[in-house]
Amino acid sequence: MSNPSYYTQPRIAIVSNAGGSGKTTLATHLAYEIAKRKIGSRPCSVALIDLDPQGSLSLFCGIEKPSDPEASTSGVLTDSFSGSWPLVSCWSEKQLKVDVCQSLQQPLLKRADELVSHPRGPYMLADKLNDYPLPHDVVILDCPATLGRLNLVALGACTHVIIPIQLEPKSASGAAELLEFYFIECRRLRLAPSPPVLGIVPNQYRANQAIHKNILEQLPGVIKNLNLGSASCYPPIRFSYEFSNASALGLPLQLYRKNHPACNDFAKIAVDVAKLIGAK
């Protein structure tokens, strides 16, 4: 599963400071879209790392949570971690190479508190990924809906950032606060280069709601005014109860209802990520 030497492994942090923005939905559906592609003749592989104490990746991927904290993300974020990544395969019956590092709420919250006083706190995950590289083509970090310590850990480890937002006034203003956090912390952490924002993903879009249309129309201008470089305003992911139905079964929508029109909403994001590794 090793990457071609001329590609750097993308580590994509999916970041939001608002609950219900669709982070985990985006993480799992993007993982599926990448895993069904190929680099040359071999299938792509994806690692999902859950940095959210809520631990929704376990549900969305249809896997049972570990009982041992050392078999979770909190076990990775320690000085004693020696490279045995606690990964669990999901959707393997579909011939997909997607592995998940799960989170447990209390152990991860405790670890986040401990990282405050650790000299390498914000860089702990980056250190582990550099010292003990994952063999996967793409790593996706599912982050908590806060602007706290674990999002700093994600920022220190990632190569790219994707920001999902709900098309509601409160969520849109919250995205501005998130971007301020991003710019300030990239400077404070002396990230060189700063991980670029790959794009903003409008989520839970309802075409029959005027406020959704208005905010969607404004987003390209917002991206331009914030000097986000080549960041995209991705096509919106539509609202559908079928996303909840699919996640309740531990499946992405593409495996639950493959002909549902919302399955196509992830195409542009997947194409951009696939380009980073030369996948088709």
Helices and strands as residue ranges (DSSP letters): E 11-14, H 23-35, E 38-39, E 42-43, E 45-50, H 56-61, G 69-71, H 73-76, E 87-90, G 92-94, E 97-101, H 105-115, G 121-123, H 124-131, E 138-142, H 149-157, E 160-166, H 169-188, E 197-205, H 210-225, E 232-233, E 237-238, H 241-248, H 253-256, G 261-266, H 267-277
